[in-house]
Amino acid sequence: MIKAIFLDMDDTLIVNTVLYEEAAAVMSGYLCHYGVPLAEARRMLAKTDRDLFKTQGYSRERYPDVFEKVLRHYVPKAGDDKIETVRRFAEDVFSTVAKVKPGTIEAVELLTAKFPVYIVTQGDKEVQENRVAHLPFRKKLTGVFVVEKKRTDVFSGIVDGLGYSPREAVMIGDSLKSDVVPSVAAGMHAIWIEAHNWAVESTTEVPSERMYKFSSLLEAARYLTNYKPPSELTVLRSRIRAHIGKKIFKRKAA
């Protein structure tokens, strides 16, 4: 029996990857002024990001460092003002309020009406806590865990600390590597919401047990709560009743 729901945040609840892509597009455009073709700039940014991820992981400094390193590669004599400019391009990723994904608010409404719902997100603590603070449904959440990295022992520790058995918990997220594989290894159920992921996160095999796949968080929430959308006939009847009710009200008012 399912007793608790755990949600990833980035690219599950909010649109996150697009912020990085927009910053990379601005940086690529900036490098065009130095004769660097757009496609080449994008390839160098992606390669440098993969390289720095090996040593810096999800730290807040990694992305600004990527932009600075790429600038120095193409413009060795770049001054402090130019370095500050490109680092600011990257920093905008963390200061911009991410948009909530379509259907998320309805999905959270359904889930929180039936289960305690927690967020488990990895990354820079200050950045992630700021993103959580901007969620319109923050007060409906039972708890939030910002972790350095989503590992099997981290999921086990969270679930055990809250008093649930692994089989009573479901982890929902868009990343096979970070959300699905470690939570399944911890004995939990996992729901994979397929999304447009960062390349580093997407090269992982799909578990063969206790993993379910849905096209959206809302679809998963409806499944978990046994929610059945009203039929077209039910909606039509409801609209007719509302229309008749308005006419009666107008007559009485007259």
C-alpha positions as CSV (number, residue, x, y, z in Angstrom):
1,M,0.0,0.0,0.0
2,I,1.4,3.4,-1.0
3,K,1.6,5.8,1.9
4,A,3.9,8.6,0.7
5,I,4.9,10.4,-2.5
6,F,8.3,11.9,-3.2
7,L,8.7,14.4,-6.1
8,D,11.7,15.6,-7.9
9,M,11.6,19.3,-8.6
10,D,13.8,20.3,-11.6
11,D,12.1,19.4,-14.9
12,T,9.4,17.5,-13.0
13,L,7.6,20.3,-11.2
14,I,9.4,23.3,-12.9
15,V,10.9,24.0,-16.3
16,N,14.6,24.0,-15.5
17,T,16.7,22.7,-18.4
18,V,15.4,25.5,-20.6
19,L,17.0,28.1,-18.4
20,Y,20.4,26.5,-19.0
21,E,19.7,26.3,-22.7
22,E,18.7,29.9,-22.9
23,A,21.9,31.0,-21.1
24,A,23.9,28.8,-23.5
25,A,22.2,30.5,-26.4
26,V,23.0,34.0,-25.0
27,M,26.7,32.9,-24.5
28,S,26.9,31.5,-28.0
29,G,25.5,34.7,-29.5
30,Y,28.1,36.7,-27.5
31,L,30.9,34.5,-28.9
32,C,29.7,35.3,-32.4
33,H,31.2,38.7,-32.0
34,Y,34.6,37.1,-31.7
35,G,34.0,35.0,-34.9
36,V,33.0,31.8,-33.2
37,P,30.3,29.9,-35.1
38,L,27.1,29.2,-33.1
39,A,27.3,25.4,-33.5
40,E,31.0,25.4,-32.4
41,A,30.3,27.5,-29.4
42,R,27.4,25.2,-28.3
43,R,29.6,22.1,-28.7
44,M,32.4,23.7,-26.7
45,L,30.0,24.8,-23.9
46,A,28.5,21.2,-23.7
47,K,31.9,19.6,-23.6
48,T,33.3,22.0,-21.0
49,D,30.2,21.4,-18.9
50,R,30.6,17.7,-19.0
51,D,34.2,18.0,-18.1
52,L,33.7,20.3,-15.1
53,F,30.8,18.2,-13.9
54,K,33.3,15.4,-13.1
55,T,35.0,17.6,-10.5
56,Q,32.3,20.2,-9.5
57,G,29.1,18.2,-9.7
58,Y,26.0,20.2,-9.1
59,S,27.8,23.1,-7.4
60,R,26.5,26.6,-8.2
61,E,29.9,27.7,-9.4
62,R,30.2,25.1,-12.2
63,Y,28.0,26.8,-14.8
64,P,29.6,30.3,-14.5
65,D,33.0,28.5,-14.5
66,V,32.0,26.8,-17.8
67,F,31.2,30.1,-19.4
68,E,34.5,31.7,-18.2
69,K,36.6,28.8,-19.3
70,V,35.0,28.8,-22.8
71,L,35.5,32.6,-23.1
72,R,39.2,32.2,-22.2
73,H,39.5,29.4,-24.7
74,Y,38.4,31.7,-27.6
75,V,39.4,35.1,-26.2
76,P,42.7,34.4,-24.2
77,K,43.1,38.2,-23.4
78,A,39.6,38.7,-22.2
79,G,39.5,41.3,-19.4
80,D,37.7,41.2,-16.1
81,D,34.7,43.1,-17.5
82,K,34.1,40.4,-20.2
83,I,34.6,37.6,-17.7
84,E,32.1,39.2,-15.4
85,T,29.7,39.6,-18.3
86,V,29.7,35.9,-19.3
87,R,29.6,34.7,-15.7
88,R,26.5,36.8,-15.2
89,F,24.9,35.1,-18.2
90,A,25.3,31.8,-16.3
91,E,24.2,33.2,-13.0
92,D,20.9,34.3,-14.5
93,V,20.0,30.6,-14.5
94,F,19.8,30.7,-10.7
95,S,18.2,34.1,-10.2
96,T,15.4,33.5,-12.8
97,V,12.2,32.2,-11.3
98,A,11.5,28.9,-13.2
99,K,8.0,28.4,-14.6
100,V,5.8,25.6,-13.2
101,K,5.2,22.9,-15.8
102,P,1.7,22.6,-17.3
103,G,-0.6,20.3,-15.2
104,T,1.7,20.4,-12.2
105,I,-0.6,22.4,-9.9
106,E,-3.6,20.1,-10.6
107,A,-1.3,17.1,-10.1
108,V,-0.1,18.3,-6.7
109,E,-3.7,19.1,-5.7
110,L,-4.7,15.5,-6.4
111,L,-1.6,14.0,-4.7
112,T,-1.7,16.1,-1.5
113,A,-5.4,15.4,-1.0
114,K,-4.6,11.7,-0.6
115,F,-0.9,11.4,0.5
116,P,1.8,13.3,2.3
117,V,4.0,14.7,-0.5
118,Y,7.7,15.5,-0.2
119,I,10.2,17.0,-2.5
120,V,13.6,15.4,-2.9
121,T,15.9,17.6,-5.0
122,Q,19.7,17.8,-5.5
123,G,21.9,20.7,-6.2
124,D,23.1,23.9,-4.5
125,K,21.1,24.3,-1.2
126,E,20.5,28.0,-1.5
127,V,19.5,27.8,-5.2
128,Q,17.1,24.9,-4.6
129,E,15.6,26.3,-1.4
130,N,14.9,29.6,-3.3
131,R,13.2,27.6,-6.1
132,V,11.0,25.7,-3.6
133,A,10.1,29.0,-2.0
134,H,8.6,30.2,-5.3
135,L,6.4,27.1,-5.8
136,P,2.8,28.2,-5.7
137,F,1.9,25.0,-3.8
138,R,4.8,25.1,-1.3
139,K,2.4,25.1,1.7
140,K,0.7,21.9,0.6
141,L,4.0,20.0,0.8
142,T,4.7,17.9,3.9
143,G,8.5,18.3,3.6
144,V,11.5,19.2,1.4
145,F,14.9,17.5,1.2
146,V,17.7,19.2,-0.6
147,V,20.5,16.7,-1.0
148,E,24.0,16.9,-2.5
149,K,23.3,13.9,-4.7
150,K,20.5,11.4,-5.0
151,R,22.0,8.1,-4.1
152,T,20.5,4.8,-2.9
153,D,21.6,5.4,0.7
154,V,20.1,8.9,0.6
155,F,16.7,7.7,-0.4
156,S,16.9,4.9,2.2
157,G,17.8,7.3,4.9
158,I,15.0,9.7,4.0
159,V,12.3,7.0,3.8
160,D,13.5,5.3,7.0
161,G,13.8,8.6,8.9
162,L,10.1,9.4,8.1
163,G,9.0,6.0,9.3
164,Y,8.0,4.4,6.0
165,S,9.0,1.1,4.5
166,P,10.5,1.4,1.0
167,R,7.6,-0.4,-0.6
168,E,5.2,2.2,0.9
169,A,6.9,5.1,-1.0
170,V,6.9,6.3,-4.6
171,M,9.6,8.5,-6.1
172,I,8.5,10.5,-9.2
173,G,11.0,12.2,-11.4
174,D,12.2,12.9,-14.9
175,S,15.7,11.5,-14.5
176,L,16.5,7.8,-14.8
177,K,19.9,8.3,-13.3
178,S,19.0,10.5,-10.4
179,D,15.4,9.7,-9.6
180,V,14.5,6.2,-10.8
181,V,17.5,4.0,-10.5
182,P,18.6,4.9,-6.9
183,S,15.1,4.9,-5.5
184,V,14.3,1.5,-7.0
185,A,17.6,0.2,-5.6
186,A,16.5,1.5,-2.2
187,G,13.4,-0.7,-2.5
188,M,11.0,2.1,-3.4
189,H,8.5,2.2,-6.3
190,A,9.5,4.8,-9.0
191,I,7.6,6.7,-11.7
192,W,9.6,8.0,-14.6
193,I,8.2,11.1,-16.3
194,E,10.0,11.2,-19.6
195,A,11.4,14.6,-20.4
196,H,14.1,16.5,-22.3
197,N,17.1,15.9,-20.1
198,W,20.6,17.1,-19.9
199,A,22.8,14.6,-21.7
200,V,24.8,13.6,-18.5
201,E,21.6,12.5,-16.9
202,S,20.1,10.5,-19.7
203,T,22.5,7.6,-20.4
204,T,21.1,5.1,-17.9
205,E,19.4,1.7,-18.3
206,V,15.7,1.4,-17.3
207,P,15.1,-0.8,-14.2
208,S,13.1,-3.9,-14.9
209,E,11.0,-3.9,-11.7
210,R,9.0,-1.4,-9.6
211,M,9.3,1.3,-12.3
212,Y,6.4,2.8,-14.2
213,K,6.4,5.3,-17.0
214,F,3.9,8.1,-17.6
215,S,3.9,11.0,-20.1
216,S,3.2,13.6,-17.5
217,L,3.1,14.2,-13.7
218,L,-0.7,14.8,-14.0
219,E,-1.2,11.4,-15.7
220,A,0.8,9.8,-12.9
221,A,-1.1,11.7,-10.2
222,R,-4.5,10.6,-11.7
223,Y,-3.3,7.0,-11.7
224,L,-2.1,7.1,-8.1
225,T,-5.3,8.7,-6.8
226,N,-7.7,6.7,-9.1
227,Y,-8.9,10.0,-10.4
228,K,-11.3,9.7,-13.4
229,P,-11.8,12.9,-15.5
230,P,-15.4,13.7,-16.0
231,S,-16.9,12.5,-19.3
232,E,-17.9,15.1,-22.0
233,L,-21.5,14.3,-21.2
234,T,-21.0,15.1,-17.5
235,V,-19.3,18.4,-18.4
236,L,-22.1,19.3,-20.8
237,R,-24.8,18.6,-18.2
238,S,-22.9,20.7,-15.6
239,R,-22.7,23.6,-18.0
240,I,-26.4,23.3,-18.9
241,R,-27.4,23.3,-15.1
242,A,-25.2,26.3,-14.5
243,H,-26.8,28.2,-17.5
244,I,-30.3,27.4,-16.3
245,G,-29.3,28.4,-12.8
246,K,-28.2,31.8,-14.0
247,K,-31.5,32.4,-15.8
248,I,-33.5,31.5,-12.8
249,F,-31.4,33.8,-10.6
250,K,-31.9,36.7,-13.1
251,R,-35.7,36.2,-13.1
252,K,-35.8,36.2,-9.3
253,A,-33.7,39.3,-9.2
254,A,-36.1,41.0,-11.6
